[in-house]
Amino acid sequence: MKFVRTPSERFENLPGFDYKENYVQFRDMQMHYLDEGSGEIILALHGEPSWCYLYRKFIPVLDTYRFIAPDFFGFGKSDKPTQVKDYSYEFHLETLVHFCEKLELRNITLVVQDWGGLLGLGLLGQHPEWFKRVVILNTFLPVGNNLKLPFKIWQWFAKYHPSLPVSKIIRFASYTAVPKAVLKAYDAPFPNKKYKAGVRIFPSLVPGKKNNPAVKYLKTARVVLSKWNKPALVLFSDKDKVLSGLEKFFYKLIPTANKQQKILITDAGHFLQEEKGEEIANYIDAFIKGDLEIE
């Protein structure tokens, strides 16, 4: 598997991101992750086309926990296989399992959003015993039903664009204005199109057919979550152009989600961690402490 590594100077002087680099080896490649603080473990997973930079606002608020946020291969500071065919749901899931085993992560509070949800909840479905709680931000669990036309157009756009404009996607999917320096930070992992195979193909990995290999993992995740007896918090935003409203799916699916206060993050788009990071982190802190439970 051929891969490239983003030059380190691309990540110099990023706003709000003075955190130590950590790496786990997977085959011949390096998987980057943040690992800040100590205490109960929070594992936060990003989506498309972001990276762990998305969670930088959480860390100061959650400083009494051990906050871990990896970059999927093809994203952030992790190595980037250069061929679209190298990426699959099973590849990403395998790297997550390896990551958790290598770091010996247990009793995890899982935080997921976007593709972090498809993979993170897939991981939870395979290893529910590793997790103590789950926090679900804007995401979904497709099981091979026909995808709507706007999403198919997004898949086509991402796959065939000559050099996917990452920061423009972040800006488009956000409700409030994102500063130029922050948008530049989302472009940092991708010096040119050679680095973008992973970000180009992620949308196409969303299963739109029943025979897609990812479906069995996502179905298992649904089954496990339908019987989930541990704490679950659902936090969706109200201005996501694609996923707003899907919080109802998770409230219906997960019994314990209804034992927490039902909170909607207002005036935030798809990347709600970017727009309302501190607010969401405070809710997660309250959730872990049991302060959001409905009596």
Secondary structure, 3 states (H helix, E strand, C coil): CCEECCCHHHHCCCCCCCCCCEEEEECCEEEEEEEECCCCEEEEECCCCCCHHHHCCHHHHCCCCEEEEECCCCCCCCCEECCHHHCCHHHHHHHHHHHHHHCCCCCEEEEECCHHHHHHHHHHHHCHHHEEEEEECCCCCCCCCCCCHHHHHHHHHHHHCCCCCHHHHHHHCCCCCCCHHHHHHHHCCCCCHHHCHHHHHCHHHCCCCCCCCCHHHHHHHHHHHHCCCCCEEEEEECCCCCCCCCHHHHHHHCHHHHHECCEEECCCCCCHHHHHHHHHHHHHHHHHCCCCECC
